[in-house]
Amino acid sequence: GAALEEVLEEVGCKKPSHGKLSPELWELQKWAWKEYDPAFHHISTRAHQTVAECRPKDSSGSSTPYAPPPSPAHSSFKRLRRDLTADSSILAVTYRLLHVHCCIVDSPKPVTNLQGKSMYEHGAKSETALARAVHILTLGAFTWEEDIQDSIEKTGNSSWRIHGGGDLGSVFFDRSNENRSAPTVRDWVDKALLRNPQEVMNDDWYRGEENALLLLSRLSKNEGSFSAQDYSLRLGAAWLCDFAIKWNPDAAALLGKSSVSSSDGKAGTAIAKNEDMERRQQLAKEKALAKMQAQMANFAKMMDSTPSFDDEDEVRSRSPSRDRGESIDRTFSTPTRRRSGTTELM
């Protein structure tokens, strides 16, 4: 108990309780949010959603990864990370999730013969699933950023595949065994984010569609048919764009100077913030306009239900003038209360 409280005091601050029977609540300090894992399996999905709502927004203007770097591990576990994030099926799943949520289709294609067409149907979108795709790509970026060439030289093994990322089903499976140099982070960006969607999905239906990097760019600016509510998710997508630009010149050429910057990652985040502000302002305008139109409609309805007194004969037939005058007097007269020692007002 004492050790746990000591650890909690190091990473968080205690919030005042609302009652004697209320449990103690702790709030994570701002510096510790960088170590928060949005997919930690010992925390329920609902709890992660609650945390996402309470997560403070970074005011520094820099893009941040959606998940922290993986912890140091044995070489065998590092190999599993490379195998997982270079697997063709995993990358196809992540691309499908990005495409479902972030694509913009001017003329929708028929999905009759498309495998997994139910994902494109109304109501099948999920921000939690989209976050998992961004999370996997973030882990892949951290994993492939590590240089394993020194490990290859130390082991003296002629094949780089022993360190992971080249087994059956990998996007690097066809890489020559004679080449002792392992795939680099630039190669991973090319295979995971820049590859032709038709090849990623092995389906002609995706011919001409945007690749994963362009979809991530849309997500960072909250474009497309799906609006991501989690601000950290959009910052994570912007960070992946900056990461791709940093390590792959083709990615920089694809996104262009006006999209994101590889210098410090601030331009992509600034664009995401501006887009988010414009979207919020537009929603506020639409809400105010709808409220004003509703008030006008209620006023018009009230005026329609008020009887018209333009016809003097109809007014006289409904109510004698004397009764009407008495009614008006009763309506506008102010009752006075008699008090002892006072004079009644006339």
C-alpha positions as CSV (number, residue, x, y, z in Angstrom):
1,G,0.0,0.0,0.0
2,A,2.7,2.5,0.9
3,A,4.8,1.6,-2.1
4,L,1.9,1.9,-4.4
5,E,1.0,5.3,-3.0
6,E,4.6,6.4,-3.4
7,V,4.5,5.4,-7.1
8,L,1.2,7.2,-7.6
9,E,2.5,10.4,-6.1
10,E,5.4,10.2,-8.6
11,V,3.3,10.0,-11.7
12,G,0.1,11.7,-10.6
13,C,-1.6,14.0,-8.2
14,K,-4.4,13.2,-5.9
15,K,-7.7,14.9,-6.6
16,P,-10.0,16.0,-3.7
17,S,-12.7,13.6,-2.9
18,H,-16.4,14.7,-2.9
19,G,-17.3,12.7,0.2
20,K,-16.1,10.5,2.9
21,L,-17.2,7.4,1.1
22,S,-15.9,8.5,-2.3
23,P,-12.8,6.6,-3.5
24,E,-9.6,8.5,-4.0
25,L,-9.0,9.7,-7.5
26,W,-5.6,10.4,-9.1
27,E,-4.9,12.5,-12.1
28,L,-1.9,11.7,-14.3
29,Q,0.7,14.4,-14.6
30,K,1.3,16.0,-18.0
31,W,4.8,14.7,-18.5
32,A,3.6,11.1,-17.8
33,W,1.0,11.2,-20.7
34,K,3.8,10.4,-23.1
35,E,4.1,6.9,-21.5
36,Y,0.4,6.2,-21.7
37,D,-0.5,3.2,-23.8
38,P,-4.0,3.7,-25.4
39,A,-4.3,-0.1,-26.0
40,F,-3.0,-1.5,-22.7
41,H,-4.9,-4.7,-22.4
42,H,-5.3,-4.6,-18.6
43,I,-7.6,-1.5,-19.0
44,S,-11.0,-1.9,-20.4
45,T,-12.0,-0.2,-23.7
46,R,-14.5,2.0,-21.9
47,A,-11.8,3.1,-19.5
48,H,-9.5,4.0,-22.4
49,Q,-12.3,6.0,-23.9
50,T,-12.8,7.9,-20.6
51,V,-9.1,8.6,-20.5
52,A,-9.1,9.9,-24.0
53,E,-11.7,12.5,-23.1
54,C,-9.6,13.6,-20.1
55,R,-6.3,13.6,-21.9
56,P,-4.9,17.2,-22.0
57,K,-4.2,18.8,-25.4
58,D,-0.6,19.5,-26.2
59,S,-0.2,23.3,-26.6
60,S,3.4,23.1,-27.8
61,G,2.4,22.8,-31.4
62,S,4.3,19.5,-32.2
63,S,2.9,16.2,-33.4
64,T,3.1,13.4,-30.9
65,P,3.1,9.6,-31.4
66,Y,-0.2,7.9,-30.6
67,A,1.6,5.3,-28.5
68,P,4.9,5.3,-26.6
69,P,8.0,3.4,-27.9
70,P,8.0,-0.2,-26.9
71,S,9.9,-1.2,-23.8
72,P,13.4,-2.7,-24.2
73,A,13.2,-6.4,-24.8
74,H,15.2,-9.5,-25.7
75,S,16.3,-9.9,-29.3
76,S,13.7,-12.7,-29.7
77,F,10.9,-10.4,-28.8
78,K,12.3,-7.6,-31.0
79,R,12.1,-10.1,-33.9
80,L,8.4,-10.7,-33.2
81,R,7.9,-6.9,-33.4
82,R,9.5,-6.8,-36.9
83,D,7.6,-9.9,-38.0
84,L,4.3,-8.5,-36.9
85,T,4.7,-5.0,-38.4
86,A,6.0,-6.3,-41.7
87,D,3.3,-8.9,-42.1
88,S,1.3,-8.5,-45.3
89,S,-2.0,-9.4,-43.7
90,I,-1.5,-7.0,-40.8
91,L,-0.6,-4.2,-43.2
92,A,-3.7,-5.0,-45.3
93,V,-5.9,-4.8,-42.3
94,T,-4.5,-1.5,-41.2
95,Y,-4.9,-0.1,-44.7
96,R,-8.5,-1.4,-44.9
97,L,-9.4,0.4,-41.7
98,L,-7.7,3.6,-42.8
99,H,-9.5,3.5,-46.2
100,V,-12.9,2.8,-44.7
101,H,-12.7,5.8,-42.3
102,C,-10.7,8.3,-44.3
103,C,-11.3,7.8,-48.0
104,I,-13.2,10.4,-50.1
105,V,-15.0,8.8,-53.0
106,D,-16.5,11.2,-55.6
107,S,-18.4,8.4,-57.4
108,P,-18.8,5.5,-55.0
109,K,-17.7,2.2,-56.5
110,P,-20.1,-0.8,-56.4
111,V,-19.1,-3.2,-53.6
112,T,-21.0,-6.2,-54.8
113,N,-18.0,-8.4,-55.4
114,L,-15.7,-6.8,-52.9
115,Q,-14.5,-9.1,-50.1
116,G,-15.4,-7.6,-46.7
117,K,-17.9,-5.2,-48.2
118,S,-19.8,-5.0,-44.9
119,M,-17.1,-2.7,-43.6
120,Y,-18.1,-0.1,-46.1
121,E,-21.8,-0.2,-45.1
122,H,-23.4,2.5,-43.0
123,G,-22.7,2.2,-39.2
124,A,-19.7,-0.1,-39.5
125,K,-17.1,2.6,-38.7
126,S,-15.4,2.6,-35.3
127,E,-12.9,5.1,-33.9
128,T,-11.6,2.3,-31.6
129,A,-10.7,0.2,-34.6
130,L,-9.2,3.1,-36.4
131,A,-7.1,3.8,-33.4
132,R,-5.8,0.3,-33.4
133,A,-4.6,0.7,-37.0
134,V,-2.7,3.9,-36.1
135,H,-1.3,2.2,-33.0
136,I,0.1,-0.7,-35.0
137,L,1.7,1.6,-37.6
138,T,3.2,3.6,-34.7
139,L,4.7,0.5,-33.2
140,G,6.1,-0.4,-36.6
141,A,7.7,3.0,-37.0
142,F,9.5,2.7,-33.6
143,T,10.5,-0.9,-34.4
144,W,12.0,-0.3,-37.8
145,E,13.7,2.9,-36.7
146,E,16.1,0.7,-34.7
147,D,19.2,-0.1,-36.6
148,I,20.0,-3.8,-36.4
149,Q,23.0,-3.7,-38.7
150,D,25.4,-3.8,-35.8
151,S,23.6,-6.9,-34.5
152,I,24.0,-8.6,-37.8
153,E,27.7,-7.8,-37.9
154,K,28.2,-9.1,-34.3
155,T,26.4,-12.4,-34.9
156,G,28.2,-13.0,-38.2
157,N,25.1,-14.6,-39.7
158,S,24.9,-14.3,-43.4
159,S,21.2,-13.7,-43.4
160,W,19.4,-10.8,-41.9
161,R,16.1,-12.8,-41.6
162,I,17.2,-14.2,-38.3
163,H,16.4,-10.8,-36.8
164,G,12.9,-10.8,-38.1
165,G,10.9,-9.2,-40.8
166,G,11.6,-11.5,-43.7
167,D,9.7,-14.7,-43.0
168,L,6.9,-16.2,-45.1
169,G,4.1,-13.6,-45.4
170,S,6.4,-10.6,-44.9
171,V,6.5,-7.7,-47.4
172,F,10.2,-8.3,-47.5
173,F,10.0,-12.1,-48.2
174,D,11.2,-11.7,-51.8
175,R,14.2,-9.7,-50.7
176,S,17.4,-11.4,-51.8
177,N,19.1,-13.6,-49.3
178,E,22.5,-12.7,-50.7
179,N,22.1,-9.2,-49.5
180,R,23.4,-9.0,-45.9
181,S,21.9,-5.6,-45.3
182,A,18.6,-5.8,-43.6
183,P,15.6,-3.7,-44.8
184,T,15.8,-0.2,-43.5
185,V,13.2,2.1,-42.0
186,R,13.0,3.8,-45.5
187,D,12.1,0.4,-47.0
188,W,9.4,-0.2,-44.3
189,V,7.8,3.2,-45.0
190,D,7.8,2.4,-48.7
191,K,6.1,-1.0,-48.1
192,A,3.8,0.0,-45.2
193,L,2.7,3.5,-46.2
194,L,3.5,4.2,-49.8
195,R,2.7,0.9,-51.6
196,N,0.1,0.7,-54.2
197,P,-3.3,-0.2,-52.5
198,Q,-4.0,-2.6,-55.3
199,E,-0.9,-4.6,-54.3
200,V,-1.6,-4.2,-50.6
201,M,-5.1,-5.6,-50.8
202,N,-4.4,-7.9,-53.8
203,D,-7.7,-6.7,-55.3
204,D,-8.3,-4.7,-58.5
205,W,-11.1,-2.9,-56.7
206,Y,-8.5,-0.6,-55.0
207,R,-7.0,0.5,-58.3
208,G,-6.4,4.2,-58.2
209,E,-7.2,4.6,-54.4
210,E,-5.1,6.7,-52.1
211,N,-2.2,4.9,-50.3
212,A,-1.9,4.7,-46.5
213,L,0.2,7.8,-46.2
214,L,-2.4,10.0,-47.9
215,L,-5.1,8.5,-45.8
216,L,-3.1,9.3,-42.6
217,S,-2.7,12.9,-43.9
218,R,-6.5,13.1,-44.2
219,L,-7.0,11.7,-40.7
220,S,-4.6,14.3,-39.3
221,K,-6.7,17.1,-40.9
222,N,-10.0,15.3,-40.0
223,E,-11.0,15.0,-43.6
224,G,-13.1,12.2,-45.1
225,S,-16.5,10.9,-44.2
226,F,-15.5,10.0,-40.6
227,S,-14.8,12.6,-38.0
228,A,-12.3,11.4,-35.3
229,Q,-13.2,12.9,-31.9
230,D,-9.9,11.9,-30.2
231,Y,-7.5,14.7,-30.7
232,S,-4.5,12.5,-29.8
233,L,-5.4,10.2,-32.6
234,R,-5.2,13.0,-35.2
235,L,-1.9,14.1,-33.7
236,G,-0.7,10.5,-34.0
237,A,-1.6,10.4,-37.6
238,A,0.3,13.7,-38.2
239,W,3.3,12.2,-36.4
240,L,3.3,9.2,-38.7
241,C,3.3,11.6,-41.7
242,D,6.3,13.5,-40.2
243,F,8.0,10.2,-39.6
244,A,7.5,9.1,-43.2
245,I,8.9,12.4,-44.5
246,K,11.9,12.2,-42.2
247,W,13.0,8.7,-43.5
248,N,11.7,8.5,-47.1
249,P,12.1,11.3,-49.7
250,D,9.3,9.8,-51.8
251,A,6.9,10.5,-48.9
252,A,8.1,14.1,-48.7
253,A,7.5,14.5,-52.4
254,L,4.0,12.9,-52.2
255,L,2.8,15.1,-49.3
256,G,4.4,18.3,-50.6
257,K,5.6,21.4,-48.7
258,S,2.2,22.6,-47.8
259,S,1.1,19.4,-46.1
260,V,3.5,18.5,-43.4
261,S,7.1,19.5,-42.5
262,S,10.0,17.2,-41.7
263,S,11.9,19.8,-39.7
264,D,10.2,19.6,-36.3
265,G,6.8,18.2,-37.0
266,K,5.0,21.4,-36.1
267,A,3.5,22.2,-39.5
268,G,1.4,19.1,-39.7
269,T,0.0,19.7,-36.2
270,A,-0.7,23.3,-36.9
271,I,-2.7,22.3,-40.0
272,A,-4.6,19.7,-38.0
273,K,-5.4,22.4,-35.3
274,N,-6.5,24.9,-38.0
275,E,-8.7,22.4,-39.7
276,D,-10.2,21.4,-36.3
277,M,-10.9,25.0,-35.4
278,E,-12.5,25.7,-38.8
279,R,-14.7,22.6,-38.4
280,R,-15.8,23.6,-34.9
281,Q,-16.6,27.1,-36.1
282,Q,-18.6,25.8,-39.0
283,L,-20.5,23.4,-36.7
284,A,-21.2,26.3,-34.3
285,K,-22.6,28.4,-37.2
286,E,-24.8,25.6,-38.4
287,K,-26.1,25.0,-34.9
288,A,-26.8,28.7,-34.3
289,L,-28.6,28.9,-37.7
290,A,-30.7,25.8,-37.0
291,K,-31.7,27.3,-33.6
292,M,-32.7,30.6,-35.2
293,Q,-34.7,28.9,-37.8
294,A,-36.5,26.8,-35.2
295,Q,-37.4,30.0,-33.2
296,M,-38.7,31.6,-36.4
297,A,-40.8,28.5,-37.1
298,N,-42.3,28.6,-33.6
299,F,-43.1,32.3,-33.9
300,A,-44.7,31.8,-37.3
301,K,-46.8,28.9,-35.9
302,M,-47.9,31.1,-32.9
303,M,-48.9,33.9,-35.3
304,D,-51.0,31.5,-37.4
305,S,-52.9,30.3,-34.3
306,T,-53.7,33.9,-33.2
307,P,-57.3,34.9,-34.4
308,S,-57.5,37.8,-36.8
309,F,-59.5,40.9,-36.0
310,D,-59.5,42.6,-39.3
311,D,-63.2,41.9,-39.9
312,E,-65.1,44.3,-37.6
313,D,-68.4,42.5,-38.0
314,E,-66.8,39.2,-37.0
315,V,-65.4,40.8,-33.9
316,R,-68.7,42.2,-32.9
317,S,-70.5,39.0,-33.5
318,R,-68.0,37.1,-31.3
319,S,-67.9,39.6,-28.3
320,P,-69.9,42.7,-27.4
321,S,-67.8,45.9,-27.2
322,R,-68.6,46.3,-23.5
323,D,-67.6,42.8,-22.7
324,R,-64.5,43.3,-24.7
325,G,-63.6,46.5,-22.9
326,E,-64.2,44.9,-19.5
327,S,-61.9,42.0,-20.6
328,I,-59.2,44.4,-21.6
329,D,-59.6,46.3,-18.3
330,R,-59.3,43.1,-16.4
331,T,-56.3,42.1,-18.4
332,F,-54.3,45.3,-17.9
333,S,-55.5,46.4,-14.5
334,T,-53.0,46.1,-11.7
335,P,-54.6,44.8,-8.5
336,T,-53.8,46.9,-5.4
337,R,-53.8,45.7,-1.9
338,R,-55.4,47.7,0.8
339,R,-53.3,48.5,3.7
340,S,-54.4,50.1,6.9
341,G,-53.5,53.8,7.1
342,T,-53.0,54.2,3.3
343,T,-55.1,55.8,0.6
344,E,-56.4,53.7,-2.1
345,L,-54.9,54.4,-5.5
346,M,-57.4,55.3,-8.2
